[in-house]
Amino acid sequence: MKIALIGAFGHQGYVVNGVREMPDCEITAVAVGEKGEDVSKLIPGIKGIKGTEPRVYEDWREMLDKEKPFAVGVSPMYCNHQKISVECLKRGIHVMCEKPVAMNMDELAELKEVYGKSDAEFVGMHAMRYQANFRAAHDAVKAGLIGRPILMNSQKSYAFSLQRPQFYKERSKFGGTICWVAVHALDWTYWVMGGFKSIYAAHSRIGNMGYGDCESSGVIAFTFSDGGQGCINFDFLKASTDKIAQDRCRIAGEKGVIEVYDKRAFIVTHDAELRELELKPEESFFKAFIKSIKGEGDCLLNAEDTFEVTRLALLARDSADKDILIKT
């Protein structure tokens, strides 16, 4: 099966590493998302899979029409995610797209409409569901180990540097830190707790190293449709020397508490002392996506969840911009 990549700004490694595990797949082509984009850094990793070098295109539409790939990894400048995904879906090409998959509600509505008319599958790169410790926490909650979950607090933290792309300085191109960083925590929260009832968010640009519109930190508070509350703190303030993964969550339920941090997961209940949850071997997100398309398994994320989490991120961004509580 032919796989292609468009753009090189985000997590195309999900696709490249997935293809490495699938003998029947090959990355045959790479295209820039727009004129002047450098995709050369992708070539060595692709060539290292099967020894063949992909064809490089300066026009992604030409690449789609000539190569006719089975699936595409979409990860150009973030403002181009939606329009490229739409064109792929219209051609019946399956898409794994970097987040945010849409920059605003109008783009999201169009993407959903096109997906609904297409035979192709679509998923966003909300890959935390495939991180073993978060998956273990999710499975423990769904198994009822802490009873009904009531409260969930999460953290998503990235390091920042002046090597970040210049387009991060412009909201119209970057989309905002809620849609790039916090969206991961929104996704795993939605995965565990279900729908949201209300959202209130705040964000700040203090300490953003002169990166214009890029928010450096923020918080999101929310209530859940089935009762309970939660919050997320997110930032670009992780110390550059910090080697510990600063992705965390705490889920408190009627019967106990689950905590996730430092690539591990723990549970303590009223009936049993603290213990570490067993982690399953991590799976390739892209491989699972392709297998689900072929009817050979399930993917932990689908288009509908991608769209809903994107909607929640856009609502949270709007709440932070306007300093208002939003009913979802």
Order of alpha helices (4+ residues) and beta strands (2+ residues): beta-alpha-beta-alpha-beta-alpha-beta-alpha-beta-alpha-beta-alpha-beta-alpha-alpha-beta-beta-beta-beta-beta-beta-beta-alpha-alpha-beta
